[in-house]
């Protein structure tokens, strides 16, 4: 996948800066690495995963009378090397996997698997050595082989990024720049050796806000983080959260700052994709309701800010809702606060 994106840069953008693949780019590269020998027969056939920002691709290549079918995830790739007997002859880029990958051996392009093999590499053909050098240079400038969906926060950040706030009642306060993400909550679950909660219909995505956890589970996360770092983390009080949500900028169009019922496509969305508020905080409106550290009221707890399935009137700086603390709601997550001890 990383090789495919880099080729896009060399052929289309003439730069070594990573760009998000578009439908046109995917079509171009699928054509580049697909060779036909008849109306429905191919010597090699490549297709991206069916997603706006795909995390992998499938590659089928004829080997004698059979096809070897690779399903490659970006995170599986360890290295990409140029292999060429001579500088001016056709060469290959060899993708080396972190661990052997199971390859299906099929009697035709469309399936009918007859065997499987474990392979450590995949060789993709290129035209010449000069072309391969450009692609290799682009790849060497990239420090990871991870998902590229987050613009503001990387999916591999294990702990929340905090933003300083003006003093509140003479107390120094830092608030999470984003809601706690799936990746960050997964780090906690792995450290505590506890299972992740049930996933929503759209599955777990590292850069999405964590959902489906109880109020107490959110509190347990802040306790764990406090013990791990020696700092004081908690859920924000209503006063702190609403102060942070109320910026001093002119009123903005809700679509510019929030994922809500009319634009979120019926699921959470990656954090940090909308505009921040005046304090540099993202997703304070919409995406997920956020648990607050408020006393129980009629056996319920308070959450703020609206979510991906909310009406725009619920996605305001002062929007609150009451939820049962032991309930698991896929529209509810949390953000953390850090206080000075």
Secondary structure, DSSP 8 states (H G I E B T S, - for coil): -HHHHHHHIIIII-SSS-----HHHHHHHHHHT-EESSSS-EEEEEEE-SSTT-SEEEEEEEETTEEEEEEEEGGGEEEEEEE-SSTTS-EEEEEEEEEEEEEEEEEETTEEEEEEEEEEEEEEEES-HHHHHHHHHHHHT----S----SSS-TT--S--EEEEEEETTEEEEEESS--BHHHHHHHHHHHT-------TT---TTBB--S--HHHHHHHHHHHHHHHSSEEEE--HHHHHHHH--SS----HHHH-B-TTTSTTS--BTT-S---TTS---SSBSSEEE-----BTTEEEEES--TTS-GGGSSTT-EEEEETT---TTEE--EEEE--
